[in-house]
């Protein structure tokens, strides 16, 4: 049984860890919330006290932490994994981060003889749980050779985007730009529709078969129709991710007018105390409309 | 052989007129460009000198003109159709117009005993040509009864959205909001991708299978990849349509921040002399990038 380590058992990481268990790996995990960690142990996983301990048990690590800061912390902070990993180990880094950070991280790990796969994902918690993520992957060929069974266990599709970390995160950045703008656009469209007297369910059905459709419109508008803002992905995620997009563009003196407008919508929702609601809660920014369901008051 | 009239043989109307010919109708057409009109006659159509003459030849009229002004002109202007149509005739009005205009038009025609179907469409020129449009239709039941074979000949899907004209145009308005925002977002995303070093073809393939996808991203980005800005639908169409959306929202004191940002992008492209290029030419607004193809200079 091959050993693999997972750092971060959030909504994405837990699904990935379970997919690895199903595929027959010995899965070691590191997670600050002890109840979640012990739940995973009850399912057959193994608990590691900290990233350094994890690195002694497995030489392929999958990181499902939230951002660049946490990625840095679990690799290079106190009891970090990097110092404990053997040469030739592979780090699969999946947080959405600035491409320059990912490229730099690859260099810092390479100095220690550690291989990195820049591996942001698309697909959400449901596909993480079923082992069917899409991975936008970039890294040296030996890393892919060593990690091929791990990647196969968690992903339906692995896009090989080059040898240099950063290329995955560049495409992910563009994907997040569109995802965030499309959520804000779906909210704006449905809000206007309600305001001018469209039946929201009919609107959803007709536009789902028309040129105005998007993956996000299809996926998020049902939350509005159900009045259910349980966070499958929270407003705060796009406060963060569109912030990364805008920062990367700013460093290149590149204007992104729609992204900036969408970011303001997520900021407005977060500022109104809705940062932990589902991201389509940006529709609550709009005045004078009665949303479906009990959340519409 | 049943008679039907088509006013406007543009990229949409000509396809619709041909679909009606294929379905076995005697198709009378009215179109100011004589070469286009005579080309249609050569295919088996019949030419009418003006809308009033058309109204004497057919008591079901399909309007594929550009906007509310032209709709008004062909119905109520000099040699307009309305005064020449018999009671019980049906007008199928397909231009994208303000919902309040459509509702009012239904009332004005009803005063003359003429039935109106508010019938904006989705699907573009290709589906107009193949008789597979989606129609967002609202109007009185007797109008649908009388026009059922005409609608079947031109549409794959007819959404019945109510008895009162305006309900079709309301949904169409929301669809155009999304379509316009998604085109501007696709341009912004691909432009950023090129700026930060993504291969555009790879970007297209990966995002087409990810959460950032939209109908418009799928449909328009290939034009950028081919460097081909031949107008299948022109920048000026969205200058107009997002203007209609913003005006309707303004009348309701309703804010549309993303729509406003997208409208500015279409205005910027039109102001730079690209109003007659394909709508994805908004990508040429972005500075400092080399677009694929000869148009990228």
Interface residues (C-beta under 8 A of the other chain):
Chain A: X99 X122 X123 X124 X134 X136 X157 X159 X161 X167 X170 X171 X173 X174 X175 X176 X177 X178 X179 X181 X182 X184 X185 X186 X188 X189 X190 X191 X192 X193 X195 X196 X197 X198 X202 X203 X205 X206 X207 X209 X210 X211 X212 X213 X214 X215 X216 X217 X219 X245 X248 X249 X252 X253 X254 X255 X256 X257 X258 X259 X260 X261 X262 X264 X265 X286 X287 X288
Chain B: X99 X122 X123 X124 X134 X136 X157 X159 X161 X167 X170 X171 X173 X174 X175 X176 X177 X178 X179 X181 X182 X184 X185 X186 X188 X189 X190 X191 X192 X193 X195 X196 X197 X198 X202 X203 X205 X206 X207 X209 X210 X211 X212 X213 X214 X215 X216 X217 X219 X245 X248 X249 X252 X253 X254 X255 X256 X257 X258 X259 X260 X261 X262 X264 X265 X286 X287 X288
